[in-house]
Amino acid sequence: MTPAKQKYTAADIQVLEGLEAVRRRPSMYIGSTDERGLHHLVYEIVDNSIDEAMAGFCDRISIVIGVDGSVTVTDNGRGIPVDKHKRTGKSALETVMTYLHAGGKFDSEAYKVSGGLHGVGAAVVNALSSEMWVEVRRNGKTHRQVYERGKAKGGLSTSSNGAKDTGTTTWFMPDTDIFEDTTFDFDTLSQRFREMAFLTKGVWIAFTDERIDHSFTYYFEGGIRSFVLRLNKDRHTYHEPFYMERSVDGAIVEVALQYNDSFNESTFSFANCIHTIDGGTHLTGFRSALTRALNEYARKAKILKDADPNLSGEDTREGLVAVVSVKLAEPQFEGQTKTRLGNAEMKGLVESALGEALSSWLEERPQDARKIIEKGLTAARAREAARKARDLVIKKGFLDDSVLPGKLADCSERNPEVRELHLVEGPSAGGTAKEGRDRRFQAILPLKGKILNVEKARPDKALAHEDIRAMITALGAGFGEDFNAEKLRYHRVIIMTDADVDGAHIRTLLMTFFFRYMPELIDGGHLYIAQPPLFRVQKGKDVRWFFSDEEKDAYVDKLKDTRGLMVQRYKGLGEMNPSQLWETTMDPAIRTVLQVTVPDVMAADRVFSELMGEDVAPRKRFIQAHYDQATLDV
């Protein structure tokens, strides 16, 4: 890839349009105004520093969350240009900060590779901040400008510092008029910065949260190879990671992969350091190359005979942990939040580069190659067993929409968008729920208890489990790679278990199943967890329900007279009568339900592996670290 030019001036800043409507419709630019959109502000500013690093002009980035909730990002890059821009008549800095689609990312000479494709980052963050200032260090001078809700509060101030260092410091305070909650989450941010450090070799990223006095520094000389090693931490692996980096037609292709003994695939793709959650052409090229290279080697090494069928893509990816990272001059992302790469040429570039490198690696490591292919063959046999099991249950009507599970109490409403399926722990609670529900839109499926831990089982074993079959049949959308969200019979699936340790275990088993076999159910916002109360407190005719010891104790402490006070603790849903269960847990007008979301797929993958995998040690460490948390946040 041709290096970016050293000269970086106002002439490199192109203006496409002004900064209108951002405050009126912020979700169009940052995806949402909830926690995810709030964190997106930080990512946009840090992405600019990462772009400088990818261009070869920055190797240190600092992010600080202030005690007041503000954010400061500092880098040692070239510094944003400050000379006058011909089109706007303002400094390049003010142009970048106050005009939408103004930036050096549109000029392939200033930035050969950029994650901030749309050029809206700094300006949008400015528009959605109550206060902001930027300080630029260039040519022995310090330039500073202050902004308020997207508008400059005065001109550019300049002072001589005599220093040779360069860079940019950006400080901003999210606007409470835009965001209901402006509280940044340390774990969410630190995970993202760790990813950035993995994906940008040789860059130091320091992150400090002054609110909680936490500070971490990330630096990974091994890049995505180190990334794969971290993802496979505490898993039994079959070989040392495969790693390749190739420069092809002006793009850089990096791939690292390693197989473990699990039954799941964990492949993460990135384009210009942006996590492409929905994949894209680079991921398609990766999967094609992987499947072809393994099949060609298996044939050549006579592991697959002439009469044997090829391994499928699904077979070759069982137990795979991989990171696919591409860097290209003009990425075409789908949507402002950049979740899918659309550049058609990247499929062929990745496929060609990886196919050649992986084939050579397999030839050089025949023992490792055989382990990987034998893993795929075992997966193929299990897949065939799963197909036969599926055919059998279909033949018996278990996966047929017209033959629903006998224990399912369905609802009368036919519109899936308003239908709810409650997965209830045990027949006793199931009976109470059936009596207490609204039969028009609430369906009840009682479960016997703890379902199979699918983290330790292949699909054929999962299909053999009665309760899992019943859930798949009731939902009507299939499972695994055959899952089709358009066929969902219910758009709200609510896990309703007892508020005790067994109930928590059942919830975790169910969430593991949905995360591994129906992730689209979670991504679509269809999975929820019911919150039944723990206590019923009655004083005279006044009845109140409480969801924790703290809530109950606080109420009791406020009472001046506790005579005649009745406190009842509910260990299980079955202890409530139908009307109580409706009033506290099932009535949409009153109830509290938690929506299950996965803001960080990699972190969730690691959590499920640690909690539900074979190894006891990581599970013990996880429980010790989180024993005092009431809920598992995934």
C-alpha positions in Angstrom: 0.0 0.0 0.0 1.4 3.4 -1.0 2.1 5.5 2.2 0.0 8.6 2.9 1.7 11.8 2.0 3.6 13.7 4.7 2.1 17.1 3.7 -1.4 17.5 5.3 -3.0 20.9 4.9 -6.4 22.6 4.5 -6.3 21.7 0.8 -6.8 18.0 1.9 -10.1 18.9 3.6 -13.1 18.4 1.3 -16.5 19.8 2.3 -19.6 18.0 1.0 -22.4 19.5 3.0 -23.2 21.5 6.1 -24.0 20.4 9.7 -27.8 20.4 9.7 -30.4 18.1 11.3 -27.9 16.2 13.5 -29.4 17.4 16.7 -32.9 16.9 15.4 -32.3 13.3 14.2 -29.2 12.1 16.0 -30.1 8.4 15.6 -29.5 8.8 11.8 -25.8 9.5 12.6 -24.9 7.5 15.7 -27.5 4.7 15.5 -29.4 5.6 18.7 -29.4 8.0 21.7 -29.2 5.2 24.3 -26.0 3.8 25.8 -24.8 2.4 22.4 -25.1 5.8 20.7 -23.5 7.6 23.7 -20.4 5.3 23.4 -20.4 5.8 19.6 -19.3 9.4 20.3 -16.1 8.2 21.9 -15.5 5.7 19.1 -15.8 8.4 16.5 -13.1 10.6 18.1 -10.8 7.7 18.9 -11.3 6.3 15.3 -9.7 9.6 14.0 -6.6 8.9 16.1 -6.5 5.3 14.9 -6.7 6.6 11.3 -3.6 8.6 12.0 -1.9 5.4 13.4 -2.9 3.4 10.3 -1.5 6.2 8.2 1.8 5.8 10.1 1.8 9.1 12.0 0.7 8.2 15.4 1.7 5.5 18.0 0.2 6.8 21.2 -3.4 7.4 22.1 -4.8 8.4 25.5 -8.5 8.4 26.5 -9.6 9.8 29.8 -13.2 9.7 31.3 -13.3 12.7 33.7 -14.9 12.7 37.1 -17.6 15.0 35.6 -18.4 12.5 32.8 -16.4 14.3 30.1 -14.1 12.6 27.6 -10.6 13.6 26.6 -8.8 12.0 23.7 -5.2 12.8 22.9 -2.9 11.5 20.2 0.6 12.2 18.8 -0.5 12.3 15.2 0.1 15.1 12.7 -2.6 17.4 14.3 -5.7 18.6 12.4 -4.7 21.3 9.9 -5.5 24.9 11.0 -4.8 26.9 7.9 -7.7 28.6 6.1 -10.0 26.4 4.0 -10.7 27.9 0.5 -14.3 26.9 0.3 -15.5 27.8 3.9 -13.1 30.7 4.5 -12.6 29.3 8.0 -9.8 27.3 9.5 -9.6 23.7 8.5 -10.1 22.8 12.2 -13.3 24.7 12.4 -14.4 23.3 9.1 -13.8 19.7 10.3 -15.6 20.4 13.5 -18.7 22.3 12.2 -19.4 20.9 8.8 -20.9 17.5 8.1 -18.9 15.4 5.6 -15.8 17.6 6.0 -12.5 15.8 6.5 -9.3 14.4 5.1 -10.9 10.9 4.7 -12.3 11.8 1.3 -8.8 12.5 0.0 -7.0 9.3 -0.7 -3.7 11.1 -0.6 -4.1 12.4 3.0 -5.5 9.0 4.2 -4.9 5.8 2.3 -6.9 3.9 4.9 -9.6 5.2 7.2 -12.2 3.9 9.6 -14.0 7.2 9.6 -15.4 6.7 6.1 -18.4 9.0 6.3 -16.4 12.0 7.6 -19.1 12.8 10.1 -17.4 11.8 13.3 -15.9 15.0 14.8 -18.8 17.2 13.5 -21.5 14.9 14.9 -19.8 14.6 18.2 -19.6 18.3 18.4 -23.2 18.8 17.5 -24.3 16.3 20.2 -22.1 17.8 22.9 -23.1 20.6 25.2 -19.4 21.8 25.3 -16.3 20.8 23.3 -12.8 22.1 22.7 -10.0 20.9 20.4 -6.3 21.6 20.9 -3.9 21.1 18.0 -0.1 21.0 18.2 1.6 21.7 14.9 4.8 23.5 13.9 5.8 24.5 17.4 2.4 26.1 18.1 -0.7 25.2 20.0 -4.1 26.1 18.4 -7.3 25.9 20.4 -11.0 26.4 19.6 -14.1 26.1 21.8 -17.5 24.9 20.7 -21.0 24.7 22.1 -23.6 22.3 20.6 -21.9 22.3 17.2 -21.1 26.0 16.9 -17.8 27.7 17.4 -17.7 30.1 20.4 -15.1 32.5 19.0 -12.2 32.1 16.7 -9.1 30.0 16.8 -6.5 31.0 19.4 -2.8 30.3 18.8 0.1 30.4 21.1 3.8 29.4 20.6 5.0 26.5 22.7 8.3 25.9 21.0 7.8 22.1 21.2 8.5 19.7 18.3 5.7 17.3 19.2 2.5 17.2 17.2 -1.0 15.9 17.8 -4.6 16.6 18.7 -6.5 16.7 22.0 -10.3 16.6 21.9 -12.5 17.2 25.0 -16.3 17.0 25.0 -19.2 16.7 27.3 -22.2 14.7 25.9 -25.4 16.8 25.8 -28.1 15.8 28.3 -30.7 17.3 26.0 -29.9 14.5 23.6 -29.0 11.6 25.9 -31.1 10.7 28.8 -28.2 8.9 30.4 -24.7 10.2 29.8 -22.9 7.6 32.0 -20.1 5.8 30.2 -19.5 2.1 30.9 -15.9 1.3 31.6 -16.0 -2.3 30.6 -17.7 -1.5 27.2 -15.1 1.1 26.4 -12.1 -0.9 27.6 -13.1 -3.9 25.5 -13.4 -1.6 22.4 -10.0 0.0 23.0 -8.4 -3.5 23.5 -9.8 -4.5 20.1 -8.3 -1.4 18.5 -4.9 -2.2 20.0 -5.0 -5.7 18.7 -5.9 -4.5 15.3 -3.3 -1.8 15.1 0.1 -3.3 15.8 2.6 -1.2 17.7 0.1 1.4 19.0 -0.1 2.2 22.7 -3.7 3.0 23.9 -4.0 4.3 27.4 -7.4 4.4 29.0 -8.2 6.0 32.3 -11.5 6.4 34.1 -11.1 9.0 36.8 -14.6 8.3 38.2 -13.6 4.8 39.5 -9.8 5.3 39.5 -9.2 2.6 36.9 -6.4 2.7 34.3 -5.3 0.3 31.6 -2.7 0.4 28.8 -3.1 -1.8 25.7 -0.2 -2.7 23.4 0.0 -5.8 21.3 3.1 -6.4 19.2 1.5 -9.6 17.9 -1.6 -7.9 16.6 -4.5 -10.2 15.7 -2.4 -13.3 16.4 -2.4 -12.1 20.0 -6.1 -11.4 19.6 -6.8 -15.0 18.7 -4.7 -16.3 21.6 -6.8 -14.2 24.0 -10.1 -15.4 22.5 -8.9 -19.0 23.0 -7.7 -18.4 26.5 -8.7 -21.3 28.8 -9.7 -23.4 25.8 -8.0 -26.6 24.7 -6.4 -25.7 21.3 -5.1 -28.0 18.6 -2.2 -26.0 17.2 -0.3 -22.7 17.3 -2.2 -19.9 15.6 -2.0 -19.5 11.8 -1.2 -15.9 10.8 -0.9 -14.1 7.5 -0.6 -10.6 6.2 -0.7 -9.7 2.5 -0.8 -6.5 0.6 -3.0 -7.0 -2.5 -4.0 -4.4 -5.0 -3.6 -1.6 -2.5 -5.4 -3.4 0.3 -4.0 -5.2 3.3 -5.4 -8.6 4.3 -4.7 -10.0 7.8 -6.0 -13.3 9.1 -5.3 -15.2 12.3 -7.0 -18.5 13.2 -6.8 -21.3 15.7 -9.0 -24.4 16.3 -10.1 -25.5 19.8 -12.2 -28.5 21.0 -15.5 -26.7 21.3 -18.4 -27.1 18.9 -18.9 -23.4 18.1 -17.4 -21.0 15.6 -16.1 -17.6 16.8 -15.1 -15.6 13.7 -14.8 -11.8 14.0 -14.3 -9.5 11.0 -13.0 -6.0 10.8 -12.6 -3.4 8.1 -10.2 -0.5 8.8 -10.4 -1.4 12.5 -14.2 -1.2 12.4 -15.9 -4.3 13.8 -18.2 -5.5 10.9 -20.7 -7.3 13.1 -22.8 -8.4 10.1 -19.7 -9.5 8.1 -19.6 -8.7 4.5 -17.5 -9.5 1.4 -14.2 -10.0 3.3 -15.9 -12.6 5.6 -17.4 -14.4 2.6 -14.0 -14.6 1.0 -12.4 -15.9 4.2 -15.0 -18.7 4.5 -14.7 -19.7 0.9 -10.9 -19.9 1.1 -10.9 -21.8 4.3 -13.3 -24.5 3.1 -11.5 -24.9 -0.3 -8.0 -25.0 1.2 -8.9 -27.7 3.8 -10.8 -29.8 1.3 -7.9 -29.6 -1.3 -5.4 -30.6 1.4 -7.6 -33.4 2.6 -7.8 -34.9 -0.9 -4.1 -34.4 -1.6 -3.2 -36.1 1.7 -5.7 -38.9 1.1 -7.6 -38.1 4.3 -10.7 -37.7 2.1 -11.1 -40.6 -0.4 -12.4 -40.1 -4.0 -15.8 -41.3 -3.0 -16.1 -39.1 0.1 -18.1 -35.9 0.0 -16.3 -32.6 0.6 -16.4 -31.1 4.1 -19.0 -28.3 4.2 -18.2 -24.8 5.3 -20.1 -25.5 8.5 -17.9 -28.6 9.1 -14.6 -26.7 8.6 -15.6 -24.0 11.0 -16.5 -26.1 14.1 -14.2 -25.1 17.0 -12.7 -22.2 14.9 -11.6 -19.0 16.4 -10.6 -16.5 13.8 -10.0 -12.8 13.2 -10.2 -11.3 9.7 -9.0 -7.8 9.3 -8.8 -5.8 6.0 -7.6 -2.3 5.4 -8.6 -0.6 2.2 -8.7 2.9 0.7 -12.4 3.3 0.0 -14.5 0.9 2.1 -18.2 0.8 1.4 -20.1 0.1 4.6 -23.8 -0.5 4.9 -25.2 2.2 7.1 -23.7 4.9 9.3 -22.9 2.4 12.0 -20.7 0.4 9.6 -21.8 -3.1 10.4 -21.3 -4.8 7.0 -18.6 -4.4 4.3 -19.9 -4.2 0.8 -16.8 -3.8 -1.4 -17.3 -6.6 -4.0 -13.6 -6.8 -4.8 -12.7 -7.8 -1.2 -14.2 -11.3 -1.6 -11.7 -12.2 -4.3 -8.7 -10.5 -2.6 -9.3 -12.2 0.7 -10.1 -15.6 -0.9 -6.9 -15.5 -3.1 -4.5 -14.2 -0.4 -5.8 -16.6 2.3 -6.1 -19.6 0.0 -2.5 -19.4 -1.0 -1.1 -18.7 2.5 -3.2 -21.4 4.3 -2.4 -24.0 1.7 1.3 -23.5 2.3 0.8 -23.5 6.1 -1.1 -26.9 5.9 1.7 -28.4 3.8 4.3 -27.3 6.3 2.4 -28.6 9.3 0.9 -32.0 8.3 0.2 -33.0 11.9 -1.8 -29.8 12.7 -3.5 -30.1 9.3 -4.7 -33.7 10.1 -6.0 -32.6 13.5 -8.0 -29.8 11.9 -9.4 -32.0 9.1 -10.3 -34.8 11.5 -12.1 -32.3 13.6 -14.1 -31.3 10.5 -14.8 -35.0 9.7 -16.2 -35.5 13.2 -18.3 -32.4 12.8 -19.6 -33.8 9.4 -20.6 -37.1 11.0 -22.4 -35.1 13.8 -24.0 -32.9 11.2 -25.3 -36.0 9.4 -26.6 -37.4 12.7 -28.3 -34.1 13.4 -29.9 -34.1 9.9 -31.2 -37.6 10.6 -32.5 -36.5 14.0 -34.1 -33.5 12.4 -35.7 -35.6 9.7 -37.0 -38.0 12.3 -38.6 -35.3 14.4 -40.1 -33.6 11.3 -41.5 -37.0 10.3 -43.1 -37.3 13.7 -44.3 -33.7 13.4 -42.2 -32.2 16.2 -40.9 -29.4 13.9 -44.1 -29.0 11.9 -46.0 -25.8 12.5 -49.3 -27.7 12.3 -48.3 -30.1 15.1 -47.3 -28.0 18.1 -46.0 -29.4 21.4 -48.8 -31.0 23.4 -47.8 -29.1 26.6 -47.9 -25.7 24.8 -50.9 -23.6 25.8 -51.1 -21.4 22.7 -52.8 -18.0 22.4 -55.7 -17.0 20.1 -54.0 -13.9 18.4 -52.6 -14.8 15.0 -50.3 -11.8 14.5 -46.7 -12.8 15.6 -45.8 -9.2 16.3 -48.1 -9.1 19.4 -47.8 -12.7 20.5 -45.7 -13.7 23.5 -44.2 -17.1 24.4 -43.5 -17.6 28.1 -40.9 -20.3 28.9 -41.9 -21.3 32.4 -39.8 -23.4 34.9 -41.7 -26.5 36.0 -45.2 -27.8 35.6 -46.5 -26.1 38.8 -45.5 -22.6 37.7 -46.6 -23.5 34.2 -50.1 -24.4 35.5 -50.3 -21.1 37.4 -49.1 -19.1 34.4 -51.7 -20.8 32.1 -54.5 -19.7 34.5 -53.2 -16.2 35.1 -52.3 -15.2 31.5 -54.1 -13.2 28.9 -55.1 -16.0 26.5 -55.5 -13.6 23.6 -51.7 -13.0 23.2 -49.8 -15.0 25.8 -48.7 -18.6 25.2 -47.2 -20.8 27.9 -44.6 -23.5 27.4 -43.7 -25.3 30.7 -40.2 -26.8 30.8 -39.3 -29.8 32.9 -36.4 -28.0 34.5 -32.8 -27.6 33.4 -32.3 -28.1 29.7 -29.2 -29.6 28.1 -26.1 -27.5 28.3 -25.5 -26.9 24.5 -22.0 -25.5 25.1 -20.9 -29.1 25.7 -23.1 -30.8 23.0 -23.4 -30.9 19.2 -26.6 -30.2 17.4 -27.7 -33.8 17.2 -27.6 -34.1 21.0 -29.5 -30.8 21.3 -32.3 -32.0 19.0 -32.6 -35.2 21.0 -33.5 -33.2 24.1 -37.3 -33.0 24.6 -37.6 -29.4 25.9 -35.2 -28.1 23.2 -37.3 -29.7 20.5 -40.5 -28.3 22.1 -39.0 -24.7 22.1 -37.8 -25.0 18.5 -41.2 -26.3 17.4 -43.2 -23.7 19.3 -41.1 -20.9 17.8 -41.4 -22.3 14.3 -38.3 -20.6 12.9 -35.9 -23.6 12.9 -32.5 -23.4 14.5 -28.8 -23.0 13.8 -27.9 -22.0 10.3 -31.5 -22.9 9.2 -33.0 -20.3 11.5 -35.4 -18.0 9.7 -36.6 -15.0 11.8 -39.4 -14.3 9.4 -41.1 -17.6 10.4 -41.1 -16.7 14.2 -44.6 -17.4 15.7 -43.9 -15.1 18.6 -42.0 -11.8 18.5 -41.6 -11.7 22.3 -40.0 -14.8 24.0 -39.9 -14.4 27.8 -37.9 -16.6 30.1 -39.8 -16.9 33.3 -38.0 -18.8 36.1 -37.9 -18.8 39.9 -35.9 -16.1 41.6 -33.4 -18.5 43.2 -30.1 -20.2 42.2 -31.8 -23.0 40.2 -33.9 -20.4 38.4 -30.7 -18.5 37.5 -29.1 -21.7 36.3 -32.0 -22.4 34.0 -32.0 -18.9 32.7 -28.3 -19.2 31.9 -28.8 -22.6 30.1 -31.6 -21.1 28.0 -29.6 -18.0 27.1 -26.7 -20.3 26.1 -29.0 -22.2 23.8 -30.4 -19.0 22.2 -27.0 -17.4 21.9 -25.5 -20.4 20.2 -28.4 -21.7 18.1 -30.7 -18.7 17.6 -28.6 -15.5 17.9 -31.0 -13.7 15.4 -33.7 -14.0 18.1 -31.5 -11.9 20.4 -30.3 -9.6 17.7 -33.9 -8.9 16.6 -34.8 -7.8 20.2 -37.2 -10.8 20.8 -35.7 -12.3 23.9 -36.7 -11.1 27.4 -36.3 -12.2 31.1 -39.2 -11.9 33.4 -38.6 -10.3 36.8 -40.9 -11.9 39.4 -40.9 -10.3 42.9 -39.3 -11.9 45.9 -41.5 -10.4 48.6 -45.1 -9.6 49.3 -45.5 -7.1 52.1 -49.0 -6.4 53.5 -50.1 -3.9 56.1 -53.8 -3.7 56.5 -55.3 -3.5 53.0 -52.0 -2.1 51.6 -50.1 -4.7 49.6 -46.7 -4.1 48.0 -44.3 -6.3 46.0 -40.5 -6.0 46.2 -37.9 -7.5 44.0 -34.9 -7.5 46.4 -34.1 -7.6 50.1 -32.9 -4.0 49.9 -36.2 -2.7 48.5 -38.2 -4.6 51.1 -35.9 -3.6 54.0 -36.0 0.1 52.9 -39.8 0.0 52.9 -40.1 -1.7 56.3 -37.6 0.7 57.8 -39.7 3.6 56.8 -42.8 2.3 58.6 -43.2 3.8 62.0 -45.6 1.1 63.1 -44.9 -2.5 62.0 -47.7 -4.1 64.0 -49.8 -6.4 61.8 -47.1 -6.3 59.1 -47.1 -9.5 57.0 -43.9 -10.3 55.0 -44.1 -13.3 52.6 -41.1 -14.5 50.6 -41.7 -16.3 47.3 -39.2 -18.9 46.4 -40.9 -20.0 43.3 -43.5 -18.8 40.7 -45.7 -21.8 41.7 -46.2 -20.3 45.2 -48.2 -17.4 43.7 -51.8 -17.8 42.7 -52.8 -17.0 39.1 -54.0 -13.4 39.8 -50.8 -12.6 41.8 -48.6 -13.9 39.0 -50.5 -11.8 36.5 -50.4 -8.7 38.6 -46.7 -8.9 39.3 -45.0 -10.6 36.4 -47.2 -11.0 33.4 -49.4 -7.9 33.1 -47.7 -5.7 30.4 -49.0 -2.6 32.0 -47.2 -3.3 35.3 -44.5 -5.9 34.9 -40.8 -5.5 34.5 -39.0 -7.5 31.9 -35.3 -7.3 30.9 -34.5 -7.4 27.2 -31.5 -9.6 26.4 -29.0 -7.8 24.3 -25.4 -8.6 23.2 -23.6 -5.3 22.8 -20.2 -7.1 22.7 -20.4 -10.5 20.9 -16.7 -11.3 21.7 -17.2 -10.7 25.4 -20.4 -12.7 25.4 -18.7 -15.6 23.6 -16.0 -15.6 26.2 -18.5 -15.5 29.1 -20.6 -18.4 27.8 -17.4 -20.4 27.2 -16.2 -19.8 30.7 -19.5 -20.3 32.4 -20.8 -23.3 30.5 -17.6 -25.0 29.0 -15.8 -28.1 30.2 -13.0 -26.4 32.1 -13.7 -25.8 35.8 -10.9 -23.3 36.5 -12.2 -20.4 34.3 -15.7 -21.0 35.6 -14.5 -20.8 39.2 -12.6 -17.6 38.5 -15.7 -16.1 36.8 -18.0 -17.0 39.7 -15.5 -15.6 42.2 -15.3 -12.4 40.2 -19.1 -12.0 39.8 -20.6 -13.7 42.8 -22.1 -10.5 44.2 -23.9 -9.6 40.9 -27.6 -10.2 40.9 -27.9 -10.8 37.1 -25.7 -11.9 34.3 -25.3 -9.0 31.9 -24.9 -10.3 28.4 
